[in-house]
Amino acid sequence: FASRMKFGVSGPDAFKAKTSGFIEFDFTGRSNTASVRFRQAWTRFSWKNTEILVGRAWHPLASTDVVPSVMPLSIGAPFQPFNRSDQITLTRKAGNLSYIISALYQNDYSNNGPAGKSYSPQNNALIPNLHAQLRYQNENVILGAGIDYKKLKPRTFVTSPSNGSEKTKTNAHVDCAALLVYGQYKSGRFSISGKTIWSSNTSESLMTGAFATVSRDSLTGHEEYTPFRHFFAWGNISYGGRIKGSLFAGYLKNLGTSRNFLPHSTGSPSVYGLGESIGQMVRITPTVSYTSGKTILAFELEHNIAQYGAIDNNDKGKIINTKNVTGTRLQATLLYNF
């Protein structure tokens, strides 16, 4: 299930730029059945100081040069963003500095809404997910900061609660944003890295997030919404070569909403999201790996403590009556790279 294949190609110049392409797929199964899954496919145009990437690739929030050194396919989610999206991304370099501007649309990775997990709320809004990032990199250090914005339109029309046959167009939407700061230092066999994110509803990146219905007009059915806000942070330290040890720590906190919202009711849920009943969560993951040629054998202990509770819609989404749920997993991984 974890196996994957990728193909990289380079071709003749186009538009006075060097061109390259990339395709990747894996066999990650659903319902315990192996099936081919499309991961990435993009074309890149590279000039002296400018690059343009078009296609499906990792979301810039993931900042793939700075990720935890853990073995699971999720690469540190829900603390680390995990999302591949269709995009056009411009990267402009000036010495050690570079800036990234990207416009993206959801596909496989999408937000929850009235129709379930679907890319429709973003498509309905018409505006792409917009991202901007500033980055510094030299031989040992990577530093970056960015801002992300997306607009979701959960419904294109609403139905009158009093007259089920009466429908009205609606422009009600949810504004969602994220701020991120990340860094990494490498020297020889030693590496230390980390990332912090403040976000509102980034559940499409396998992070906890949601939005809630603030009001619903009793005559027209018109709704207003508010997003949940979350704080995420992770740190990773590693040392070694052939034998390598690392320690990952992650933390997330539900910061609630800016407005009170409607209570949950059967047939008319008020909250749409992922992990919205988690108040906070902590993960500690030590890993030891051994590399021989193209083969890596790794052992990892993942310990999670998640604080679950009830969502108080009258106190701006505060999680109350909490209870800690603990889970521990020991994983052995064998990787063969070719």
Backbone torsions as a table, in degrees:
resi	resn	phi	psi	omega
1	PHE	NA	-31.4	-177.3
2	ALA	-86.1	-6.4	-177.4
3	SER	-67.4	146.1	178.2
4	ARG	-148.8	156.9	176.7
5	MET	-133.2	145.8	179.7
6	LYS	-143.2	151.5	-177.8
7	PHE	-133.3	127.7	176.9
8	GLY	-116.6	138.2	-179.2
9	VAL	-134.6	154.6	171.6
10	SER	-128.3	145.2	-175.7
11	GLY	-132.3	-170.5	179.9
12	PRO	-68.5	158.4	-180.0
13	ASP	-61.2	148.7	174.9
14	ALA	-142.6	137.4	-178.1
15	PHE	55.0	34.0	-179.2
16	LYS	63.3	24.7	179.6
17	ALA	-123.2	150.5	170.6
18	LYS	-73.3	141.0	-176.4
19	THR	-118.0	148.7	176.3
20	SER	-151.7	159.6	179.2
21	GLY	-140.4	161.7	-174.8
22	PHE	-150.8	134.3	174.9
23	ILE	-133.1	136.0	179.6
24	GLU	-142.6	139.1	174.3
25	PHE	-143.4	163.2	178.2
26	ASP	-138.5	-176.1	-176.5
27	PHE	-118.8	25.1	-178.8
28	THR	-58.4	121.6	-174.4
29	GLY	-86.4	157.1	170.1
30	ARG	-119.0	140.4	-175.7
31	SER	56.6	37.3	176.0
32	ASN	62.6	27.3	178.8
33	THR	-123.0	126.1	179.7
34	ALA	-68.3	133.5	177.8
35	SER	-150.9	149.4	-179.6
36	VAL	-71.2	133.0	-179.7
37	ARG	-128.3	133.1	178.9
38	PHE	-76.3	124.5	-179.1
39	ARG	-105.9	-60.0	-176.1
40	GLN	-141.0	151.3	170.4
41	ALA	-162.2	114.2	-177.2
42	TRP	-147.8	161.2	173.3
43	THR	-118.9	139.5	-179.4
44	ARG	-124.9	134.5	174.1
45	PHE	-110.6	124.6	-174.2
46	SER	-122.5	115.9	170.8
47	TRP	-99.4	-170.0	-175.9
48	LYS	-60.4	-48.5	-177.4
49	ASN	-123.1	9.1	-174.2
50	THR	-134.8	141.2	174.3
51	GLU	-132.3	142.1	172.8
52	ILE	-126.2	124.9	178.0
53	LEU	-112.3	131.7	179.5
54	VAL	-128.5	124.5	178.2
55	GLY	140.4	-160.1	177.7
56	ARG	-98.6	124.1	-178.4
57	ALA	-150.8	179.5	179.2
58	TRP	-62.8	139.4	176.4
59	HIS	-64.1	140.2	179.6
60	PRO	-57.0	-25.5	175.8
61	LEU	-58.7	-27.7	-177.5
62	ALA	-72.7	-23.5	-178.6
63	SER	36.5	71.0	-166.1
64	THR	-63.3	-11.8	174.4
65	ASP	-78.5	-16.8	-179.2
66	VAL	-126.6	89.9	-178.6
67	VAL	-135.4	157.9	178.7
68	PRO	-63.9	147.9	178.1
69	SER	-92.7	60.9	178.3
70	VAL	-110.9	162.7	-172.8
71	MET	-90.7	-31.2	-177.2
72	PRO	-58.8	153.0	-179.7
73	LEU	-60.2	-26.7	-176.8
74	SER	-72.9	-11.6	175.5
75	ILE	50.7	45.5	173.8
76	GLY	94.8	1.5	174.7
77	ALA	-63.2	145.1	11.4
78	PRO	-91.1	9.0	-179.6
79	PHE	-83.6	-33.0	178.6
80	GLN	-105.7	129.9	178.4
81	PRO	-58.9	139.5	177.9
82	PHE	-133.4	102.7	-172.3
83	ASN	-162.9	129.1	170.9
84	ARG	-117.8	125.7	-173.3
85	SER	-134.1	155.7	173.4
86	ASP	-70.1	134.2	-169.9
87	GLN	-159.0	162.5	163.0
88	ILE	-123.5	118.6	-174.4
89	THR	-125.5	126.8	177.8
90	LEU	-106.0	128.4	175.8
91	THR	-121.5	125.1	-179.0
92	ARG	-119.8	126.6	-175.8
93	LYS	-109.4	143.4	174.8
94	ALA	-143.0	91.8	-175.0
95	GLY	68.0	-127.9	178.6
96	ASN	-83.3	-7.6	-179.4
97	LEU	-97.2	148.3	172.9
98	SER	-149.5	151.8	173.5
99	TYR	-125.8	149.2	-175.4
100	ILE	-123.9	130.8	173.6
101	ILE	-125.8	129.6	-173.6
102	SER	-139.7	144.3	172.2
103	ALA	-123.1	126.1	-170.4
104	LEU	-132.7	154.5	171.5
105	TYR	-128.3	143.8	-180.0
106	GLN	-72.4	152.2	173.4
107	ASN	-143.2	-98.6	178.7
108	ASP	-64.0	-37.2	-178.7
109	TYR	-98.5	111.2	-172.4
110	SER	-143.2	168.4	-179.6
111	ASN	-85.9	157.2	172.1
112	ASN	-81.9	148.2	179.0
113	GLY	-158.3	-167.8	-179.4
114	PRO	-56.6	-29.2	179.8
115	ALA	-94.9	15.1	-176.4
116	GLY	88.0	-156.9	-179.8
117	LYS	-79.2	113.3	-172.5
118	SER	-157.6	149.9	174.7
119	TYR	-82.4	-3.4	-176.5
120	SER	-57.8	-42.8	-179.4
121	PRO	-57.3	-35.3	177.2
122	GLN	-76.2	-40.7	176.6
123	ASN	-60.1	-39.0	179.3
124	ASN	-60.9	-33.8	-177.8
125	ALA	-75.8	-16.5	177.8
126	LEU	73.3	-36.1	-176.6
127	ILE	-77.5	129.7	177.3
128	PRO	-69.8	161.8	170.4
129	ASN	-65.9	123.5	-175.9
130	LEU	-108.6	136.4	-176.5
131	HIS	-139.5	138.9	175.2
132	ALA	-135.6	140.4	-175.0
133	GLN	-148.0	140.6	175.1
134	LEU	-114.3	136.2	-170.7
135	ARG	-141.2	139.9	174.6
136	TYR	-121.1	135.3	-179.7
137	GLN	-147.6	131.9	169.4
138	ASN	-130.8	-162.4	-173.7
139	GLU	-62.2	-32.1	-175.2
140	ASN	-114.8	-21.1	-168.2
141	VAL	-123.4	140.8	168.5
142	ILE	-127.9	127.7	176.1
143	LEU	-132.5	137.5	-179.1
144	GLY	-151.0	155.1	175.8
145	ALA	-148.1	145.8	-177.0
146	GLY	-155.5	169.9	177.8
147	ILE	-135.7	142.7	-175.5
148	ASP	-133.1	140.1	179.8
149	TYR	-140.7	137.3	171.7
150	LYS	-144.3	152.3	179.2
151	LYS	-118.0	129.5	178.9
152	LEU	-115.9	135.8	175.5
153	LYS	-119.4	93.1	-172.2
154	PRO	-59.2	-32.9	-178.0
155	ARG	-135.3	148.3	173.1
156	THR	-98.0	-20.0	174.9
157	PHE	-148.7	159.2	177.9
158	VAL	-124.1	155.1	-179.7
159	THR	-108.3	135.6	-179.5
160	SER	-65.2	126.8	177.5
161	PRO	-60.8	-30.0	-177.7
162	SER	-88.8	-21.4	-179.3
163	ASN	-139.2	96.3	-173.4
164	GLY	-61.6	-17.1	-179.7
165	SER	-91.0	-6.6	-177.9
166	GLU	-96.3	117.2	-178.7
167	LYS	-118.7	144.4	-177.8
168	THR	-131.8	137.6	175.3
169	LYS	-65.6	147.5	179.4
170	THR	-136.8	146.7	175.8
171	ASN	-114.8	12.8	179.5
172	ALA	-60.5	135.1	-176.5
173	HIS	-143.7	172.2	178.1
174	VAL	-120.5	124.6	173.4
175	ASP	-92.0	123.5	-177.8
176	CYS	-123.7	138.3	-177.4
177	ALA	-140.3	161.9	177.0
178	ALA	-148.2	142.4	173.4
179	LEU	-120.1	134.7	179.8
180	LEU	-134.4	148.1	173.9
181	VAL	-137.1	133.1	-179.1
182	TYR	-144.6	162.3	179.9
183	GLY	-161.9	159.2	178.8
184	GLN	-153.6	140.7	174.5
185	TYR	-129.1	128.8	178.3
186	LYS	-127.9	137.2	175.4
187	SER	-151.3	110.7	-177.5
188	GLY	62.0	-122.6	-178.6
189	ARG	-91.0	-1.2	-175.7
190	PHE	-100.5	140.4	177.8
191	SER	-147.5	138.0	173.9
192	ILE	-136.9	136.2	-176.3
193	SER	-149.3	163.3	179.5
194	GLY	-169.6	164.8	-180.0
195	LYS	-153.1	142.3	171.7
196	THR	-127.8	142.6	-179.6
197	ILE	-138.4	131.2	167.0
198	TRP	-108.2	125.7	-173.4
199	SER	-145.0	160.9	169.7
200	SER	-124.2	112.1	176.0
201	ASN	59.2	65.9	172.5
202	THR	-105.6	38.0	-178.0
203	SER	-66.5	-19.8	177.6
204	GLU	-66.6	-13.9	178.6
205	SER	-102.5	25.3	-179.4
206	LEU	59.3	31.6	173.9
207	MET	-110.0	156.4	176.7
208	THR	-65.5	138.6	-177.9
209	GLY	176.9	159.1	-176.9
210	ALA	-170.1	171.4	165.4
211	PHE	-136.3	158.0	-174.7
212	ALA	-128.3	155.5	177.7
213	THR	-87.0	116.0	-177.3
214	VAL	-78.1	-41.4	-177.0
215	SER	-151.2	157.2	176.9
216	ARG	-142.9	114.9	-177.6
217	ASP	-64.4	129.4	-175.4
218	SER	-70.4	-19.1	-179.7
219	LEU	-96.1	-51.2	-175.1
220	THR	-94.4	-24.7	-174.0
221	GLY	86.7	4.2	179.2
222	HIS	-59.4	136.6	-176.2
223	GLU	-121.1	155.3	169.7
224	GLU	-125.6	154.1	-171.2
225	TYR	-132.4	160.8	173.8
226	THR	-143.4	137.3	-179.3
227	PRO	-87.2	151.2	169.4
228	PHE	-78.4	145.6	178.3
229	ARG	-110.9	142.0	-178.8
230	HIS	-136.0	154.3	172.8
231	PHE	-118.6	132.6	-179.9
232	PHE	-127.6	143.9	175.7
233	ALA	-152.3	141.7	172.3
234	TRP	-145.8	153.9	176.6
235	GLY	-137.7	148.4	-177.3
236	ASN	-143.6	132.7	177.2
237	ILE	-130.3	136.7	-178.6
238	SER	-144.9	155.1	177.4
239	TYR	-151.5	137.4	174.3
240	GLY	136.8	174.1	177.4
241	GLY	-127.4	-96.7	177.7
242	ARG	-62.6	-44.1	170.6
243	ILE	-105.7	123.8	-172.6
244	LYS	-130.9	135.3	175.3
245	GLY	-119.7	142.9	179.4
246	SER	-145.3	159.2	178.3
247	LEU	-136.5	125.0	178.9
248	PHE	-114.1	139.0	175.2
249	ALA	-135.7	132.1	179.9
250	GLY	-130.7	149.9	179.8
251	TYR	-145.3	138.7	173.4
252	LEU	-137.0	151.0	-178.1
253	LYS	-138.7	129.4	174.3
254	ASN	-80.7	118.0	-178.1
255	LEU	-96.5	3.3	177.0
256	GLY	76.6	-160.1	-176.6
257	THR	-117.3	173.0	177.6
258	SER	-90.9	-12.3	-178.5
259	ARG	-138.4	151.9	171.3
260	ASN	-69.8	159.4	-175.5
261	PHE	-142.8	176.3	-174.6
262	LEU	-70.7	148.6	175.4
263	PRO	-72.0	157.0	178.2
264	HIS	-70.8	138.2	175.5
265	SER	-140.3	151.3	-178.8
266	THR	-61.0	127.8	-179.7
267	GLY	87.0	-18.4	179.3
268	SER	-136.4	71.4	179.4
269	PRO	-62.9	148.2	-178.7
270	SER	-104.0	-16.4	-177.4
271	VAL	-122.4	131.9	179.3
272	TYR	-125.6	117.4	-178.7
273	GLY	-178.3	-160.4	-178.7
274	LEU	-133.9	121.0	179.1
275	GLY	64.0	29.6	-174.7
276	GLU	-69.6	-17.2	179.3
277	SER	-93.5	8.3	176.3
278	ILE	-90.7	121.1	178.2
279	GLY	-77.0	-45.6	175.2
280	GLN	-158.5	163.9	-176.3
281	MET	-151.5	144.7	179.1
282	VAL	-130.7	140.5	175.0
283	ARG	-134.5	135.3	173.7
284	ILE	-123.6	128.4	-176.2
285	THR	-138.4	102.2	169.8
286	PRO	-87.3	142.5	-178.0
287	THR	-136.2	138.8	173.3
288	VAL	-127.3	130.2	-178.8
289	SER	-131.7	154.4	178.0
290	TYR	-131.3	128.0	-178.0
291	THR	-111.1	130.1	176.2
292	SER	-134.3	107.8	-177.0
293	GLY	63.8	-122.1	179.2
294	LYS	-96.4	9.2	-175.6
295	THR	-112.3	137.5	177.2
296	ILE	-123.7	127.6	174.3
297	LEU	-114.1	124.3	-174.2
298	ALA	-133.1	146.6	174.5
299	PHE	-125.5	135.4	-172.7
300	GLU	-142.2	137.6	175.5
301	LEU	-114.6	117.9	-179.9
302	GLU	-110.6	121.5	-178.7
303	HIS	-119.6	121.7	-178.0
304	ASN	-119.1	140.3	170.3
305	ILE	-127.8	112.7	-179.4
306	ALA	-114.4	134.0	-179.2
307	GLN	-98.6	101.5	-179.6
308	TYR	-95.0	152.4	177.7
309	GLY	-168.3	-165.6	178.1
310	ALA	-98.0	146.2	179.1
311	ILE	-88.0	120.6	179.4
312	ASP	-89.7	101.9	-177.6
313	ASN	-72.3	-14.7	178.7
314	ASN	-93.6	-0.8	177.7
315	ASP	-130.4	45.2	173.5
316	LYS	53.6	45.5	172.8
317	GLY	75.9	14.7	178.5
318	LYS	-63.0	139.9	179.7
319	ILE	-89.6	120.2	-176.0
320	ILE	-119.3	169.4	179.5
321	ASN	51.6	49.9	-172.1
322	THR	-79.8	155.1	176.4
323	LYS	-143.7	131.2	179.0
324	ASN	-76.6	131.4	175.0
325	VAL	-117.2	123.8	-174.6
326	THR	-109.9	136.7	176.3
327	GLY	-137.2	136.9	-179.5
328	THR	-128.9	134.2	-178.9
329	ARG	-133.2	131.5	173.5
330	LEU	-105.9	124.0	-174.7
331	GLN	-125.9	134.8	172.6
332	ALA	-112.6	131.9	-175.2
333	THR	-128.4	134.3	174.3
334	LEU	-119.5	119.2	-179.9
335	LEU	-115.9	133.3	172.7
336	TYR	-122.9	117.5	-177.5
337	ASN	-103.8	135.3	179.2
338	PHE	-145.1	NA	NA
